[in-house]
Amino acid sequence: MSDKEKQQGKGLKSAYEMALERLDSQGIERPREGRLDETAREKIAEARRRAEAALAEAEILHRDTMASIRDPELRRKAEEEYRIDRRRIEERLEREVREARGE
């Protein structure tokens, strides 16, 4: 049996299988295949809702602040504070999701 016939006997690979092989060849860890239980999904959903609300609140406050500031230096500082707040909220969300997944 030739190599070509052996490959055909294995059948076609899905895009997912090919992507997993690429991850393996690059030394990247495969994604987890286990399913989350209902409690973990609820915790993740709640964490995402809280983060979404916090981000919306931060954006509203930021826009209000920016509308009242004319000094370029103060505007720059307000922008930096807003970016820091967003990053803090996003990092908290990532941490809560990892904890819910048991990582």
CNS distance restraints for C-alpha pairs under 8 A (distance, minus, plus):
assign (resid   1 and name CA) (resid   5 and name CA) 6.26 0.50 0.50
assign (resid   1 and name CA) (resid   6 and name CA) 6.89 0.50 0.50
assign (resid   2 and name CA) (resid   6 and name CA) 6.39 0.50 0.50
assign (resid   3 and name CA) (resid   7 and name CA) 6.26 0.50 0.50
assign (resid   4 and name CA) (resid   8 and name CA) 6.26 0.50 0.50
assign (resid   5 and name CA) (resid   9 and name CA) 6.13 0.50 0.50
assign (resid   6 and name CA) (resid  10 and name CA) 6.68 0.50 0.50
assign (resid   7 and name CA) (resid  11 and name CA) 6.98 0.50 0.50
assign (resid   8 and name CA) (resid  12 and name CA) 7.45 0.50 0.50
assign (resid  13 and name CA) (resid  17 and name CA) 5.95 0.50 0.50
assign (resid  13 and name CA) (resid  18 and name CA) 6.48 0.50 0.50
assign (resid  14 and name CA) (resid  18 and name CA) 6.34 0.50 0.50
assign (resid  15 and name CA) (resid  19 and name CA) 6.06 0.50 0.50
assign (resid  16 and name CA) (resid  20 and name CA) 6.22 0.50 0.50
assign (resid  17 and name CA) (resid  21 and name CA) 6.29 0.50 0.50
assign (resid  18 and name CA) (resid  22 and name CA) 6.30 0.50 0.50
assign (resid  19 and name CA) (resid  23 and name CA) 6.26 0.50 0.50
assign (resid  20 and name CA) (resid  24 and name CA) 6.24 0.50 0.50
assign (resid  20 and name CA) (resid  30 and name CA) 6.65 0.50 0.50
assign (resid  21 and name CA) (resid  25 and name CA) 6.16 0.50 0.50
assign (resid  22 and name CA) (resid  26 and name CA) 6.17 0.50 0.50
assign (resid  23 and name CA) (resid  27 and name CA) 6.15 0.50 0.50
assign (resid  23 and name CA) (resid  28 and name CA) 4.97 0.50 0.50
assign (resid  23 and name CA) (resid  29 and name CA) 6.85 0.50 0.50
assign (resid  23 and name CA) (resid  30 and name CA) 6.65 0.50 0.50
assign (resid  24 and name CA) (resid  28 and name CA) 5.85 0.50 0.50
assign (resid  24 and name CA) (resid  29 and name CA) 7.05 0.50 0.50
assign (resid  24 and name CA) (resid  30 and name CA) 7.27 0.50 0.50
assign (resid  36 and name CA) (resid  40 and name CA) 5.99 0.50 0.50
assign (resid  36 and name CA) (resid  41 and name CA) 6.32 0.50 0.50
assign (resid  36 and name CA) (resid 101 and name CA) 7.06 0.50 0.50
assign (resid  37 and name CA) (resid  41 and name CA) 6.38 0.50 0.50
assign (resid  38 and name CA) (resid  42 and name CA) 6.16 0.50 0.50
assign (resid  39 and name CA) (resid  43 and name CA) 6.22 0.50 0.50
assign (resid  40 and name CA) (resid  44 and name CA) 6.17 0.50 0.50
assign (resid  40 and name CA) (resid 100 and name CA) 5.19 0.50 0.50
assign (resid  40 and name CA) (resid 101 and name CA) 6.32 0.50 0.50
assign (resid  41 and name CA) (resid  45 and name CA) 6.09 0.50 0.50
assign (resid  41 and name CA) (resid 100 and name CA) 7.79 0.50 0.50
assign (resid  42 and name CA) (resid  46 and name CA) 6.06 0.50 0.50
assign (resid  43 and name CA) (resid  47 and name CA) 6.11 0.50 0.50
assign (resid  43 and name CA) (resid  97 and name CA) 7.70 0.50 0.50
assign (resid  43 and name CA) (resid 100 and name CA) 6.24 0.50 0.50
assign (resid  44 and name CA) (resid  48 and name CA) 6.18 0.50 0.50
assign (resid  44 and name CA) (resid  96 and name CA) 7.23 0.50 0.50
assign (resid  44 and name CA) (resid  97 and name CA) 5.40 0.50 0.50
assign (resid  44 and name CA) (resid 100 and name CA) 6.37 0.50 0.50
assign (resid  45 and name CA) (resid  49 and name CA) 6.20 0.50 0.50
assign (resid  46 and name CA) (resid  50 and name CA) 6.20 0.50 0.50
assign (resid  47 and name CA) (resid  51 and name CA) 6.13 0.50 0.50
assign (resid  47 and name CA) (resid  93 and name CA) 6.12 0.50 0.50
assign (resid  47 and name CA) (resid  96 and name CA) 6.61 0.50 0.50
assign (resid  47 and name CA) (resid  97 and name CA) 7.17 0.50 0.50
assign (resid  48 and name CA) (resid  52 and name CA) 6.00 0.50 0.50
assign (resid  48 and name CA) (resid  93 and name CA) 6.60 0.50 0.50
assign (resid  49 and name CA) (resid  53 and name CA) 6.19 0.50 0.50
assign (resid  50 and name CA) (resid  54 and name CA) 6.10 0.50 0.50
assign (resid  51 and name CA) (resid  55 and name CA) 6.02 0.50 0.50
assign (resid  51 and name CA) (resid  89 and name CA) 6.21 0.50 0.50
assign (resid  51 and name CA) (resid  90 and name CA) 7.05 0.50 0.50
assign (resid  51 and name CA) (resid  93 and name CA) 6.24 0.50 0.50
assign (resid  52 and name CA) (resid  56 and name CA) 6.15 0.50 0.50
assign (resid  53 and name CA) (resid  57 and name CA) 6.14 0.50 0.50
assign (resid  54 and name CA) (resid  58 and name CA) 6.10 0.50 0.50
assign (resid  54 and name CA) (resid  89 and name CA) 7.16 0.50 0.50
assign (resid  55 and name CA) (resid  59 and name CA) 6.11 0.50 0.50
assign (resid  55 and name CA) (resid  86 and name CA) 6.48 0.50 0.50
assign (resid  55 and name CA) (resid  89 and name CA) 7.10 0.50 0.50
assign (resid  56 and name CA) (resid  60 and name CA) 6.24 0.50 0.50
assign (resid  57 and name CA) (resid  61 and name CA) 6.20 0.50 0.50
assign (resid  58 and name CA) (resid  62 and name CA) 5.95 0.50 0.50
assign (resid  58 and name CA) (resid  82 and name CA) 7.21 0.50 0.50
assign (resid  58 and name CA) (resid  85 and name CA) 7.38 0.50 0.50
assign (resid  58 and name CA) (resid  86 and name CA) 7.50 0.50 0.50
assign (resid  59 and name CA) (resid  63 and name CA) 6.10 0.50 0.50
assign (resid  59 and name CA) (resid  82 and name CA) 7.80 0.50 0.50
assign (resid  60 and name CA) (resid  64 and name CA) 6.22 0.50 0.50
assign (resid  61 and name CA) (resid  65 and name CA) 6.09 0.50 0.50
assign (resid  62 and name CA) (resid  66 and name CA) 6.03 0.50 0.50
assign (resid  62 and name CA) (resid  78 and name CA) 7.52 0.50 0.50
assign (resid  62 and name CA) (resid  79 and name CA) 7.86 0.50 0.50
assign (resid  62 and name CA) (resid  82 and name CA) 6.52 0.50 0.50
assign (resid  63 and name CA) (resid  67 and name CA) 6.11 0.50 0.50
assign (resid  64 and name CA) (resid  68 and name CA) 6.67 0.50 0.50
assign (resid  65 and name CA) (resid  69 and name CA) 6.44 0.50 0.50
assign (resid  65 and name CA) (resid  78 and name CA) 7.62 0.50 0.50
assign (resid  66 and name CA) (resid  70 and name CA) 7.93 0.50 0.50
assign (resid  66 and name CA) (resid  75 and name CA) 6.51 0.50 0.50
assign (resid  66 and name CA) (resid  78 and name CA) 7.34 0.50 0.50
assign (resid  69 and name CA) (resid  74 and name CA) 6.89 0.50 0.50
assign (resid  69 and name CA) (resid  75 and name CA) 6.21 0.50 0.50
assign (resid  70 and name CA) (resid  74 and name CA) 7.68 0.50 0.50
assign (resid  70 and name CA) (resid  75 and name CA) 7.06 0.50 0.50
assign (resid  71 and name CA) (resid  75 and name CA) 6.18 0.50 0.50
assign (resid  72 and name CA) (resid  76 and name CA) 6.16 0.50 0.50
assign (resid  73 and name CA) (resid  77 and name CA) 6.34 0.50 0.50
assign (resid  74 and name CA) (resid  78 and name CA) 6.11 0.50 0.50
assign (resid  75 and name CA) (resid  79 and name CA) 6.13 0.50 0.50
assign (resid  76 and name CA) (resid  80 and name CA) 6.26 0.50 0.50
assign (resid  77 and name CA) (resid  81 and name CA) 6.19 0.50 0.50
assign (resid  78 and name CA) (resid  82 and name CA) 6.16 0.50 0.50
assign (resid  79 and name CA) (resid  83 and name CA) 6.27 0.50 0.50
assign (resid  80 and name CA) (resid  84 and name CA) 6.21 0.50 0.50
assign (resid  81 and name CA) (resid  85 and name CA) 6.15 0.50 0.50
assign (resid  82 and name CA) (resid  86 and name CA) 6.19 0.50 0.50
assign (resid  83 and name CA) (resid  87 and name CA) 6.10 0.50 0.50
assign (resid  84 and name CA) (resid  88 and name CA) 6.11 0.50 0.50
assign (resid  85 and name CA) (resid  89 and name CA) 6.24 0.50 0.50
assign (resid  86 and name CA) (resid  90 and name CA) 6.13 0.50 0.50
assign (resid  87 and name CA) (resid  91 and name CA) 6.01 0.50 0.50
assign (resid  88 and name CA) (resid  92 and name CA) 6.16 0.50 0.50
assign (resid  89 and name CA) (resid  93 and name CA) 6.27 0.50 0.50
assign (resid  90 and name CA) (resid  94 and name CA) 6.25 0.50 0.50
assign (resid  91 and name CA) (resid  95 and name CA) 6.15 0.50 0.50
assign (resid  92 and name CA) (resid  96 and name CA) 6.16 0.50 0.50
assign (resid  93 and name CA) (resid  97 and name CA) 6.13 0.50 0.50
assign (resid  94 and name CA) (resid  98 and name CA) 6.16 0.50 0.50
assign (resid  95 and name CA) (resid  99 and name CA) 6.19 0.50 0.50
assign (resid  96 and name CA) (resid 100 and name CA) 6.13 0.50 0.50
assign (resid  97 and name CA) (resid 101 and name CA) 6.19 0.50 0.50
assign (resid  98 and name CA) (resid 102 and name CA) 6.19 0.50 0.50
assign (resid  98 and name CA) (resid 103 and name CA) 5.20 0.50 0.50
assign (resid  99 and name CA) (resid 103 and name CA) 5.82 0.50 0.50
